[in-house]
């Protein structure tokens, strides 16, 4: 990345104790009345830690680096200052928000639309997997806020006549570590070359990697750095445990635990798209309301799956890591790592779906004879040994026959679905 600035970072250490301070309001942070009312209508009474620390310097016009965990309220931390500035200086093509995934882009757009409803904010979501022509027509209407994945945005910069980012006032890179891990460096570099140097830039990331530091030097000027969590920390309200089981009995143990935890909202993380689908089919054959979420599903099916889970018409969401970061699923009681993540950091992001905003939550990790080394890396990363999940093995094995039948049913359905018709089931 061609460096714009190598300036010293001004640091703010956010208080480590509480997420919400009942004595602080959005008005206290300098947020204007119309946006305070929007926060109130969304039932946001008090700003979160990242919002308390990021909003005042952002309103003052400073660049921001925010190191914040999933579920910390960081979207509003950048959306409110942008909308406030838009109120003062109305302009089309006002802000560009870059995100790593399509789902996150849609969720950021939802927040901008909710916060900016009373001031007539127009947004455009520009992501892969959707029709280029209809996106070009949306861009031709000159929205205020563009939320995009880097690859598709570069496609439009090259191919959509009349589309330019030369007048952009704000650039936000959300989940910057993940954008760079997904090999979007070249695209980000291209975008930085075509937007004004005189702009405000907000960079948010769960972790400060070397790539993120390089991006920071290339794109920010005298930024205020805000860190609201330790680098690899799981919250105290999270009860973490593991089960050591032979690989051939994973499904039986899963069904037993789901029966045991019935009535909770549960996210199950699997290593592959195929496993999410196979597991969802098996659970449905057993009468459990499960729905898969993975990268082989169409965009509409993914959004529909999330909506059903949020609305609680499905209590079990079975997902690949595509959904482990950034998605706004506020009420998850339990996370089950059906497959141990290959990258230890992904464990932090997965279990970050539960025990949010001060609530308690459970995370259970299935460890087979093939996962021991990966699991030990996770314990090393989080700096603690996790307890064994207490379970009656003889009770579990009573389910073996029923689960075996359900697996055969699932196998009969899944063969014609893969790979071309995977989305026909996912509803």
C-alpha positions in Angstrom: 0.0 0.0 0.0 1.4 3.4 -0.9 1.6 5.2 2.5 -0.2 8.5 2.9 0.8 9.1 6.5 3.0 7.6 9.2 1.8 9.8 12.0 1.8 9.0 15.7 -1.4 7.4 16.9 -3.2 9.2 19.8 -4.5 6.5 22.1 -7.6 6.3 24.3 -7.9 3.4 26.8 -11.6 2.6 27.1 -12.7 1.7 30.6 -12.3 -2.1 31.0 -15.2 -2.6 33.5 -18.5 -1.9 32.0 -20.1 -1.9 28.5 -22.8 0.6 29.4 -22.6 3.6 31.7 -26.1 4.6 32.9 -24.9 8.2 33.5 -23.9 8.8 29.9 -26.4 9.5 27.1 -25.9 9.9 23.3 -26.6 13.7 23.8 -23.6 13.9 26.2 -21.4 12.6 23.4 -22.4 15.5 21.1 -25.0 13.6 19.0 -27.7 16.0 17.7 -31.3 15.8 18.8 -32.7 14.2 15.7 -30.2 11.3 15.9 -30.7 11.0 19.7 -34.4 10.4 18.9 -33.5 7.8 16.4 -31.4 6.0 19.0 -34.3 6.2 21.4 -36.6 4.7 18.8 -34.2 1.7 18.5 -34.3 1.4 22.4 -30.7 2.5 22.7 -30.7 4.3 26.0 -27.0 4.5 26.7 -24.0 4.3 24.4 -21.7 1.3 24.6 -18.0 1.6 25.4 -16.8 1.8 21.8 -19.5 4.4 21.1 -18.6 6.5 24.2 -14.9 6.5 23.2 -15.2 6.8 19.4 -18.1 9.2 18.8 -16.8 12.4 20.4 -13.4 12.4 18.5 -15.2 11.4 15.3 -17.6 14.3 15.6 -14.6 16.6 16.1 -13.3 15.4 12.7 -10.6 13.0 13.7 -9.7 9.7 12.0 -10.4 6.7 14.2 -8.9 3.2 14.7 -11.3 1.1 16.8 -10.2 -2.3 18.1 -13.5 -3.8 19.2 -15.0 -7.2 19.6 -18.1 -8.4 17.7 -21.3 -7.2 19.4 -19.7 -4.0 20.9 -21.9 -1.6 19.0 -19.2 -0.4 16.6 -21.6 0.1 13.6 -23.4 3.0 15.4 -19.9 4.3 16.5 -19.2 5.2 12.9 -22.7 5.6 11.6 -23.8 8.4 14.0 -20.8 10.7 13.3 -21.3 10.2 9.5 -25.0 10.9 9.6 -24.4 14.0 11.8 -21.8 15.3 9.3 -24.3 14.5 6.4 -26.9 16.6 8.2 -24.5 19.6 8.3 -23.2 19.1 4.7 -25.8 17.2 2.6 -24.2 15.5 -0.4 -24.7 12.4 -2.5 -21.9 9.8 -2.5 -21.1 11.0 1.0 -19.6 7.9 2.7 -18.2 4.6 1.6 -18.2 1.6 4.0 -16.1 -1.4 3.0 -17.0 -4.8 4.6 -15.6 -8.4 4.1 -19.0 -10.1 3.5 -22.3 -9.6 1.9 -24.3 -10.3 5.1 -22.4 -7.7 7.0 -23.0 -5.2 4.3 -26.7 -5.6 4.4 -26.7 -5.4 8.2 -24.7 -2.1 8.2 -27.2 -0.8 5.6 -30.1 -1.7 7.9 -28.5 0.3 10.8 -27.9 3.4 8.6 -31.5 3.2 7.3 -32.9 2.8 10.8 -30.8 5.7 12.3 -31.2 7.9 9.2 -34.9 7.2 8.5 -36.1 10.6 9.7 -33.5 12.5 7.6 -34.2 10.6 4.4 -30.9 8.8 4.1 -30.4 6.7 0.9 -28.1 3.7 1.0 -26.8 1.3 -1.7 -25.5 -2.2 -1.0 -22.9 -3.2 -3.6 -21.8 -6.8 -3.1 -21.0 -9.9 -5.2 -23.6 -12.5 -6.0 -26.2 -9.8 -7.1 -27.0 -8.4 -10.5 -24.4 -5.8 -11.7 -27.0 -3.9 -13.8 -29.5 -3.4 -11.0 -26.6 -2.2 -8.8 -25.5 0.2 -11.5 -29.0 1.7 -11.6 -29.0 2.1 -7.8 -25.6 3.9 -8.0 -27.0 6.1 -10.8 -29.6 7.4 -8.2 -26.6 8.7 -6.2 -27.2 7.4 -2.7 -25.6 9.1 0.3 -24.0 5.9 1.8 -22.5 3.1 -0.2 -21.8 -0.2 1.7 -19.7 -2.5 -0.4 -17.4 -5.5 -0.6 -14.1 -4.5 -2.1 -14.2 -6.8 -5.1 -17.6 -5.8 -6.4 -16.9 -2.1 -5.8 -13.8 -2.3 -8.0 -15.9 -4.0 -10.7 -18.2 -1.0 -10.7 -15.4 1.6 -10.6 -14.0 -0.1 -13.8 -17.2 -0.8 -15.6 -20.1 1.4 -14.5 -20.3 4.5 -16.6 -20.5 7.8 -14.6 -19.7 6.1 -11.3 -16.9 7.8 -9.3 -15.8 8.1 -5.7 -13.9 11.4 -6.2 -16.3 13.4 -3.9 -16.4 10.9 -1.0 -16.0 12.5 2.4 -15.8 9.4 4.6 -14.2 6.0 4.3 -15.0 3.2 6.8 -13.2 -0.1 6.7 -15.1 -2.5 9.0 -13.6 -5.8 10.1 -10.4 -4.7 8.4 -8.5 -7.7 9.6 -11.0 -9.9 7.8 -11.0 -7.8 4.6 -7.3 -8.3 4.4 -7.3 -12.0 5.4 -9.7 -12.6 2.4 -7.0 -11.3 0.1 -8.7 -8.0 -0.8 -5.5 -6.0 -0.4 -5.1 -5.2 -4.1 -8.8 -4.0 -4.3 -8.4 -1.9 -1.2 -5.3 -0.4 -2.7 -7.1 0.4 -5.9 -10.0 2.0 -4.0 -7.6 4.2 -1.9 -6.1 5.5 -5.1 -9.4 6.8 -6.5 -10.9 8.4 -3.4 -9.9 11.9 -2.1 -6.9 12.2 0.3 -8.8 14.9 2.1 -11.4 12.7 3.8 -12.1 11.2 7.2 -11.3 7.5 7.7 -12.5 5.1 10.3 -10.9 1.7 10.6 -12.4 -1.0 12.8 -10.9 -4.4 13.4 -11.2 -7.2 16.0 -7.4 -7.7 15.9 -4.4 -5.5 15.1 -2.4 -7.6 12.6 0.7 -6.5 10.6 -1.6 -6.1 7.6 -4.0 -3.9 9.5 -1.0 -1.8 10.7 0.1 -1.4 7.2 -3.4 -0.4 6.1 -3.5 2.1 8.9 -0.3 3.8 7.8 -1.5 3.9 4.2 -5.0 5.4 4.9 -5.3 7.3 8.2 -4.0 10.7 9.4 -3.2 11.3 13.1 -5.8 8.7 14.1 -7.3 8.3 17.6 -6.9 4.7 18.6 -9.6 3.1 20.8 -9.3 -0.3 22.2 -12.2 -1.7 24.2 -11.1 -5.3 24.8 -7.9 -7.3 25.3 -6.7 -8.9 22.2 -7.9 -12.5 22.7 -10.3 -12.5 25.6 -13.6 -14.2 26.1 -16.1 -12.5 28.4 -16.5 -13.5 32.0 -20.2 -14.3 31.6 -19.4 -17.0 29.0 -19.4 -20.6 30.4 -16.9 -22.5 28.2 -16.5 -26.3 28.2 -15.5 -29.2 25.9 -16.6 -32.8 25.3 -14.0 -35.4 24.2 -15.8 -37.9 22.0 -15.0 -40.4 19.2 -15.6 -38.8 15.8 -18.3 -41.4 14.8 -20.5 -40.4 17.7 -20.5 -36.6 17.2 -24.0 -36.6 15.8 -25.4 -38.6 18.7 -23.9 -36.3 21.3 -25.1 -33.2 19.4 -28.7 -34.5 19.4 -28.5 -35.3 23.1 -27.2 -31.8 24.0 -29.8 -30.1 21.8 -32.5 -32.0 23.6 -30.9 -31.1 26.9 -30.8 -27.4 26.0 -34.2 -27.2 24.3 -35.8 -23.7 24.4 -32.5 -21.9 23.9 -31.4 -20.2 20.7 -28.3 -22.2 19.5 -25.6 -21.6 16.9 -23.7 -24.7 15.7 -20.5 -24.1 13.8 -19.3 -26.6 11.2 -16.2 -26.8 9.0 -17.9 -27.2 5.6 -21.0 -26.2 3.8 -21.8 -29.9 3.2 -21.8 -30.5 7.0 -24.2 -27.6 7.7 -26.7 -29.0 5.2 -26.3 -32.7 6.3 -26.6 -31.7 10.0 -29.7 -29.5 9.4 -31.4 -32.3 7.4 -30.6 -34.9 10.2 -32.0 -32.6 12.9 -35.1 -31.9 10.9 -35.7 -35.6 10.5 -35.6 -35.7 14.3 -38.2 -32.9 14.6 -35.8 -30.1 15.5 -36.2 -26.7 13.9 -32.8 -26.2 12.3 -31.7 -24.1 9.4 -28.3 -23.9 7.6 -26.3 -20.8 6.7 -23.3 -21.2 4.4 -21.5 -19.8 1.4 -23.1 -22.0 -1.2 -26.5 -20.6 -0.5 -27.8 -17.7 -2.6 -27.8 -14.3 -1.0 -31.6 -14.2 -0.6 -31.6 -17.6 1.1 -28.8 -16.5 3.5 -30.7 -13.4 4.5 -33.9 -15.5 4.8 -32.1 -18.0 7.1 -30.8 -15.1 9.3 -34.3 -13.5 9.5 -36.0 -16.8 10.5 -33.4 -17.4 13.3 -33.7 -13.8 14.5 -37.5 -14.1 14.6 -37.1 -17.4 16.5 -39.1 -19.4 13.9 -35.9 -21.5 13.8 -34.1 -22.2 17.1 -31.0 -23.8 15.7 -28.7 -22.1 13.1 -26.0 -24.3 11.6 -23.3 -22.2 10.1 -19.9 -22.1 8.6 -17.5 -19.4 9.7 -19.1 -17.1 7.1 -21.5 -16.1 9.9 -19.1 -16.1 12.8 -18.1 -12.4 12.5 -20.1 -9.2 12.2 -23.6 -10.6 11.9 -26.3 -8.9 14.0 -27.9 -11.9 15.8 -28.6 -10.4 19.2 -30.0 -13.4 21.2 -27.8 -16.5 21.0 -27.9 -18.5 24.2 -25.5 -21.3 23.2 -22.7 -21.8 20.7 -21.7 -25.4 19.8 -18.4 -25.9 18.0 -19.3 -29.1 16.2 -16.0 -28.9 14.4 -13.0 -27.4 16.1 -11.9 -24.3 14.1 -8.6 -24.7 12.2 -7.5 -21.2 13.2 -7.6 -20.6 16.9 -8.7 -17.0 16.5 -11.9 -18.1 14.9 -12.8 -19.7 18.2 -12.9 -16.2 19.8 -15.1 -15.0 17.0 -17.5 -18.0 17.1 -18.0 -17.9 20.8 -18.4 -14.1 20.6 -21.9 -14.8 19.3 -23.1 -15.5 22.9 -22.8 -13.8 26.3 -23.1 -10.4 24.7 -24.1 -7.1 26.2 -23.7 -8.4 29.7 -25.8 -11.6 29.3 -24.6 -15.0 30.2 -24.1 -17.7 27.6 -22.6 -21.2 26.9 -20.0 -22.4 24.5 -19.4 -26.2 24.0 -16.6 -27.5 21.8 -16.6 -31.1 20.4 -13.1 -32.5 20.5 -12.4 -35.8 18.7 -9.2 -37.9 18.6 -8.2 -35.9 15.6 -8.7 -32.4 17.1 -6.5 -32.6 20.2 -3.7 -30.4 18.9 -6.1 -27.7 17.5 -8.0 -27.7 20.8 -4.7 -27.3 22.8 -3.9 -24.2 20.6 -7.2 -22.7 21.6 -6.6 -23.2 25.3 -3.1 -21.6 24.9 -4.6 -18.6 23.0 -7.3 -17.9 25.7 -4.9 -18.6 28.5 -7.0 -21.1 30.4 -7.9 -24.8 30.6 -11.6 -25.4 30.0 -13.7 -27.8 32.1 -15.2 -31.0 30.7 -19.0 -30.6 29.9 -20.8 -33.0 32.2 -22.9 -35.6 30.3 -24.2 -39.1 31.0 -22.7 -41.2 28.3 -25.1 -44.1 28.7 -28.0 -41.7 28.2 -26.4 -40.4 25.0 -25.9 -43.8 23.5 -29.6 -44.6 23.9 -30.1 -42.2 21.0 -27.7 -44.0 18.6 -30.4 -45.9 16.6 -32.7 -43.0 16.1 -29.9 -40.7 15.1 -28.6 -43.3 12.7 -32.0 -43.5 11.0 -32.1 -39.7 10.7 -28.6 -39.7 9.2 -29.7 -42.2 6.5 -32.8 -40.0 5.8 -30.5 -36.9 5.5 -28.1 -38.8 3.2 -31.0 -39.7 0.9 -32.0 -36.1 0.5 -28.6 -34.5 0.3 -27.3 -36.4 -2.7 -29.6 -34.9 -5.3 -29.3 -31.4 -3.6 -25.5 -31.2 -4.0 -23.9 -29.2 -5.5 -26.3 -27.4 -7.8 -29.6 -27.3 -5.8 -28.3 -26.7 -2.4 -30.6 -23.6 -1.9 -33.8 -25.6 -2.5 -33.6 -27.0 1.0 -32.4 -24.0 2.9 -35.6 -22.4 4.0 
